Amino acid sequence: MKKRLLALLLCGAMLAACIPMASAASYWNLADWAKDDVEMMESQGFLPESILNGDMNASISRKEMCYIAAYIFASFGDGSVTPSTTENAFTDTNDPVINFAAENGIVSGYEDNTFRPDQLMTRQEFFKTIWTLMGLCYVSIDSLQKSDLSQFSDVGDVYEYALESARVLAGIGILRGSDDGKIHPQDTASRQEAVVMFARSYTYTVNWIAAKAEGGMESDLQRYGITGVSPWAVREVTEFKAKGLLPKSLQSCNMSDGITRGQMCSIAVLAYNKAKGTTLRPSGGNYFWDTNDDDVNICKELGIVDGSDDGGFHPNDPLTREQFFKILAKFMNAVGYPRTDYANVNLNDFADGYQVADFAKAPTRMLVFIGAVKGSDGLLEPTRGTSIQEGVVLFLRCYKYAAAWMLDHPNGDANDELRADLCAYASIFEGYPYVYGASGPNSFDCSGFTMYVYKNFGINLKYHGAQEQFTYAKEKAYAYGKASNVLDEMKPGDLVFFTGQASSTTNIYEVTHVGIYLGDGRFIHAANPSAGVKIDSLVGTYYGNRLFGYARYIVTQG
């Protein structure tokens, strides 16, 4: 994400060179009100040839809309609009740009798995597409101002599926309506109308990201006095606060500042109490000559921290990343996670892994294994200072892992701990975005999510696709079943498979979705673009009614 942001802000003038360019423009019927925006979009290389050489007052097609959206999305990355697979997303087109847009969650098809590229776009379909695109380009959609649309006399004509997108786009000034005070949601959109709205959304997104990077835009966090949050950390910092894990000492702070030893203790105590359902108080002992802070003393009693050789704690001192790793590992043990080392994790997979000091090697291996530490650009940077936002994100991942491990750890056979590890690791990704065709680490589709989680435990599901994973499981996994009474048979860590409707030609139900069973009727999965990775119930729900079978790769030994 940092690379994308840097490319956007510093190299904007070069983006057009990365995107497929059409021949010189020769469009006609361009209105004066659209001229500036269309020329800007043309200069950036965002317009396909059919628009550059066509009637700008003609209605835009789904294919043309898809091309513009894909080019804009690619400009926030490396500029490439090449899909990651040769497999077609739809039955009625093999267009690579449409495939690229589909696998990145920009567009979707119809229930019959067609895309209908030549079909004309209604204005409300267009609202939904732009809204989706902005969210994929790092804008925090939920934080934006919304309109109730009362300024438009035909608001009642907006269908439910497009209502939220229309409210957001009107609230931030992208959707402005026509001179008659209407938005005409069910009419088709002209090419120039579409290009102008794309131009407004692109400009808004660029400005939003730039302001976010500089801490200049108000967000839900900033309203609480929390500033300096980097784009990569916004989602997890927000989740951390929403879970009630942010101590009062950090309720108003600059998250880019370095975290101190005392602040770390405040987070650790609050997270411990949340995880264990306790309200700890210190025993009354004072362990260090330079502080009598309750949180520091509690952390000492829990075995999370020690003092320095001079008998002090030095609460205002900063923490290096490897020092923080060791404290996090001790926190995990304090809340009940029993593992202390993972010798099979090779720190040399990181270019600077050899720099990790001996005291931090075992903790670092553990945190890499559970997914709390992922590195940045292949580096661990063990001796670098730790910012508050890094500390918050790392604590959140450890907290979620420990809480899920304790919840999903049953008593029984020798592989219960491995199942609990797998379920806890999967739970860390709750809230991550769904992107069609993605297999981690920052976004997933359903089978990409299961592949990524299982791979961390040395299990190769081999295929990216729910049906393919089910077919492979019938050959390789210990057990699989069909819908009757499988809830009584399943164990945490099993794959769970779901079906859609039966094929109209074969009348055979096909597996269309996959997730990971967590126990107690719950499973985690990459659900869809609007929900992302989430935990759902199998009891009396949509998913429970479509549960087709399960597969077990973690088998009881002995």
N, C-alpha and C positions, 0 to 999 in steps of 0.2 A: 504494500500500500504506500509506503514511503517513496518507493521508486515511481509509482504512478503519480503521486502528488507532485514530486519534483519535476517530472516530465511535463506535467500540466502547467505548472506555474513558471518554470524557467525556460521551457522550450516550446511554448505555444506556437511560435511562428514556424516551427519545423514539423508540426503534427500533420499538416496536409500532405507532406511528402510521403508519409507512411501509409496513406489511405488510397485505394484505387481511384485514379483520376479519370474523368471522362474528357471528351473533346471539348473545344471551346463552345461556350454557351450560345444558343440561338433561339431561346425561348421567346414566346410572344404572349400578348394579353396580360402583361404584368402591370398591376395597379400601382399608382404612385405611393400609396400607403404601405405597400409591401416591398418596395424597391430596395431600401437599405438593408433590411433583414435578409432578403434573398441574395443580395450581392455578398453579404458577410458569409452566409452559408456556402455560397459558391466558392469563395476564396479559401475557405477551410477544407474544401474537398468533400463536403458532406452530401452533395446532391448527385443522384444517379443520372445516367445519360438520358433516360427517358424523360426526366424533368428538365434537364438542361436544354433539351431539344424539343420541347413540347409546349402545349398550350397551358399556361399557368392558371387559367381559369377553369380547366377541366378538373374533374374529381380525382382525388388521389386513390391509388389502389393499395391493397394490403402489401404487395411486393415493394412498391415504392416507399411506403411508410417504413417497412422493415429495413430497407437499405439505409435510409437516413438514420434510423435509430441505431443500427449496427455500426455505422461509421462514427457516430457520436460516441457510442460506448467504447469503441476501439481506441478513440483518441485519448481516453483516460488511462489506457494501458500502453501497449507497445505499437499500436496502430494496425496490427494484423487483424483481418477479418476471416482468417482461415479456421474452419472447424477442426476440432481435435480428432475427429473420426470420419471415415468415409461413409458411415451408415447414415441413411436419410432419416430425418426426424418425422417426415410426413409422406403419405403415400402418393400425393399428386405433384410433388416437385422434388428435384434433386439439386436445387440451387444452393451453392455452398454458403452464400451470405445468409440465406434464410436458415440454413442448418446452424450456422454460427449464432444467429440471433436466438434460435430455439434452445440451444445447449447452454446459453448464458442467461436464460430466463427472461429475455426481452419480449418474446412473443410466444404464443401458444396456438394450438390448432383447435379444431372442432372435435366433437365426440366421435366422429367417424375417422379420426386421425388424418384428416386433410387440412391443408393450410389455405387453399383457395386464393392463390396469389393475385389473380386478376379481379377479385371481388373488390368493390369500392368500399371505402371506409366511411362509417358514420362519424359524426363529430364526437359522440360520447365514447365510441370505441377508441377514438384518437386521444381523448382525455385520459382514458385508462392506460394507454400505451406510454404517454409522456410521463405520467405519474410513476409508473413502474420503472421506466428508464432512469428517472432522477434518483429513485431509491437505490438502484443498482450502481449509480455513479457516486455513491457515498453521501448523498444528502439524507439527513435524519428526518424523513418524511413526517414522523409522528410529532416532531417538535415545531412544525411550521404552523403559521396562522391559518385558520380556516374561515371560510365564509358560510353563512347559512343559505346563500344563493337567493335571498329575498329580493335582491336588486334586479333579478331577472323574472319577467312575468311568466315564462314557460318552464319554471323550475320543476313543475309537476310532471313534465315530459321526460325527465331524466330517469333512466332505469336504475334499479337498486345497485347493480354491479358497478355502475360508473359514478354513483353519488359521492362517495368519499373522494375520488380523484377530482371531480369537478369542484368540490368544496375547497380542496387544497389549492388547486390551480387558480381559482378565483381569489382565494385569500392572499396569495402572493403576487397577484397581478398578471399572471400569464394568460388566464382566461378572462376576457374583458367584454365579450358579447358584441352584438352589432348595434347599429344606430337605432333600431326599433326596441332596444331594451330586452332582447331575447338572446339565448345561446343556441337555439335550434339543435338540440342534442341528437335528434333522429334524422336530420338531413345529412347528406354526404358532405365531406370537407373538400374544398378545392385545394389544388396543389399549393397555391400561394398562401392560403390560410394555414395549411399544415406546416409549411416551411417557416412562416412567421412564428407560430407557436413553438416549433422546435428551436428556433433561434432564441426566443425569450427564455425557454427552459435551459438551453445550453449556457447562455450568459449568466442566468441566475445560479446555475450549478458551479460554474467557474468562480463567481464571486463568493458563493457560500463556502466553498472549500478554502479559498484564499483567506477569507475572514476567520474561518475556523482555525486555520493553521496559525494565525496571528493572535488568536484569542479575542477577536473583535466582534464576534457575533453572539448574541444572547442565545442560550440554550436552557434546557431544563436544569442542567447542572449549574450554569452561571447564575440562575435566579436564586440559587442557594449559596452564592458566593464562592463557588468552586470554579476556578479558571485554569487556563494552561493545559487543558486536556488535549492530547494529540488525537487526530482522527482515528488512528488504529485502536485507541483505548476507550473511545466514547461509549461503545456498547457495554463493555465489561465494567467500567467505572459506574455507569448508570445502574447496571444490575447490582453492583456491590452496594450502592446506596439504597436501592429499592429493597434489598434483603435486610436492611437495618444493620449493616456491618461497618458503616463509617462512623468512627468515634467522634465525639463532640469537638475534640481538638483538631479535627480535620474537616469540620463542617464548612469552614471558610478558609480555603487555602489555594495556593497555586500548585497544581499537580505536577508541574515540571520541576519544582524544587526537589532537592535531595531529601530522602526520608531519613529521619534520625532514629537512634536506638530507642528513645523514649516513645516516639510515635509508633514505631513498630510494636512495642509492648501493648499500647492501647488497642491497636487492631487485633493483636493476638488474643487478648483477654475477651474482647467482645465476640470474636469469632468462636472462641472456645465455648463461651456461655451459650451462644446460639446453637452450636453443634450438639452440646450436651444437655441443653435445657436447664442450665444452672445459673446461679447468680453468685459467683465466687467473691469472697472477701479475703483479704490477707489474714494470716494467722496472728499477726501482731509483731512479728519479727521484722527487724530492719537490717538488711543484708549488705548495704553499701554505704560508705561514708558520705557520698556526694548526692544522694537522693533518698527520700522516703516515700516516693510515689507508689500508690497502691498497685497500679498495673505492673510496674517493674517488679515489685515484691511478689505478686501473684505469679508472674512468669518465672521467677526464680524458683518458687515452690513447685511449679509444674514441671520444672526441668527444661523449660524452653530457652532460657538464657543463663549465662554465667557472667561474672564480673571480670575485670582485668587484673593483672598481677599486682597492681597497687591497691587492690581492695575497693576500687570504685567501679561504678557502672558507666559513667560518662554518657548520660542520656541525650545530650545534644550532639554527640558525635555522629557523623554519617556512617552509612554501611556500604561496603562493597557488595557486588552481586553475589560473590561466593560466600561471604559472611551471611548474607540474607538467605542463601540456599540452605545453609546449615541450620539456621533458626527455623525455617519452614519445615525441614525434615523433623526437627524436634517437636514442632507444633503438631505435625501429623501423628507422631508417636503419642503425644500427650492426649489427643482426643480419641485414641484407641486403635489407630492403624498400626498393625504389628510389624510390618516389614521395615528393615533398616538399610538394605542394600540390594542392588541388582547387578550382580557381577557380569551378566550378559549384555549390559548396556555399554557400548564402547564410546567413550568420550572423544576418541580420535575421529569419530564421524564429524566432529566440528573442527574447523581448521585450527582453532586455538585451544582445543581441549587439553592439550599438554600443559597449558598454563594454570589449570586448576590445581590449587594447593592440596596437599595430602589430606588436610583436615576436612576439606570440602568435597572430596571425590565421591565418597559413598552417598552423601546427601544429594549431590548433583545428579548422580546416576539414577537415584530414586525419583527425583523430580522430572527428569527427562522421560523416564518410563511412564509415569502417570500423566504426562502431557502438560504439566504445569510450566515447565521450561522448554521452550521450542527453539530458542536461539534467534538470531537476526542475521539474515544473509549468510548463514552457515557459521556464525560466530556465537560463542557464549559470553565473551567479554567479562571474564570472572573478576577482574580487578577494577573494573569501572564502577563508579558510584551508582547507587540505585535511586531513581526518582520515586516520588510518592506514587505516581500513577503506575509505575512498574510494580511497586510493592503491593498496591491494591489489586492489580490484575493477578499477580502471582498468588496472593492470599486467597482471592476468590476461587481460583482453580483448585487450590489445595483444599479449601473449605468444601467445595462442591464434591470433590473426589472423596474426601473423608466422610461427609454426610451420606453420600450414596453408598459407600462401602459398608458403613455400619447398618444402613437400612436394608441392603440387599445381601448381607452376609448371613447365610443360613448355617445351621449346624448339621454336619453329616459327613459325607465322604471326603476323600483326600483332596478333591479338586474344588471344594467349596470356595477356598480362598482365591483360586484362579478365576472362578466365575464371578466372584464379588469384585475382583480387580477389573475384569472386563466391563461389568455393568457400571462401575464407578468411573472408569475411563470414558465410556460412552456418555455418561451424564455430564461430563465437563462441557460437552459441545451443545448442550441445551441452549437454544436461543440463536445459534449460528444460522446464517442464511441458507436457503435452498436455492441452488442453481442447477438447472438441468445439465447433466453430463459431468458435473463436478465431483471430484473424489478427494477433497481436502487439500490442504489443512484448514482453509478459511471458509469454504462453502462446500455443500454436498447435494447430491440427489440421493434417493433412498438406497440404491445398491452401492453407490459410491461411499456412502456413510458406513454401511456394514463392512465393505472391503477395507476401509481405512482403519476402523476400530479393530477388526480381527487381525489385520496385518501387524499391528503393534504387539500382538501376542504370538506372532510367528505362525499364524494360520492364514493360508492363501485361499481365498474364495474363488480365485482364478478369473471369474467373469464379472464384467460390469453390466448388470441387467438382472432384474428380479427373477424373471422366468429362467434365465441361464443359471443363476445361483441355485434355484430350486432343483433344476435338472442335475446339476453337478452334485448337489447335496445328496440326492437319491443314490448316487454312486459312491460317494466318499464319506458321508456323515454317518454317525452311529445310529441315528433313528430319525424317522420322519413320519408324520401322520396326517390324517385328514381331519376335518373340522369336528367330528364328534368326540366330545370329552377330552380334547387335547389339553385344555387348561389344567386338568388333573395330572397330566403326564409331564408337562413342560417344567424345565428348571431355568433359573436365572442364567443368562448368557446364551440361551438357545436363539437361533434365528427363527423369526415368525414370518410366514408368507400369507399374502392376501390375494383375492381374486377380484376382478371386475365383473362385468356382465359376460354371460356366455357368448361365444362367437356366433353371429347370425348364420354363418355358412357351415360351421362344423358342430355347433351346439356344445362345444367343449369349453369349459372354464379355463382361462389362462391366468397364470400368476402375474399380477401387475404391480405388486408392492411388497417391500420387505422391511423388517425392523428387527430390533433386539429385545427379547423378553427380559424384564427386570424382576419378575416375581410379583405375587399378590395381584395378579390380573393387570399389571401395567407393562407397557413396552415403550421404547424410545425409537424414534424414526425421523428421517428427514421427510416431513409431511408434504409440503407444497410451498410455492413461492411466498404466499402470504403468511404462513405459520412458521416456516423454517424447521429447525430441529426441535422436536418437542416430545413430551411424555404424554401418552394417552392411555385410556383404559380399554380393556378387551371385554369388559362385562356390560352386556346390554347396550352396545354402541354400534355405530356404523362399522367400525373396524371389527368388532366382535362378530358381527353378522357375516363378515366376509373372510374370516380367518379360515385358511385352507389347510395349513399344516405347519410343521416346525422341523428344524434340523439341529442336531446336537453334535458339535465338534469337540467339546470338552467332556470326556467320558470318564466315568468312575473307574479307578484303578484297583486291582486286587480282587 
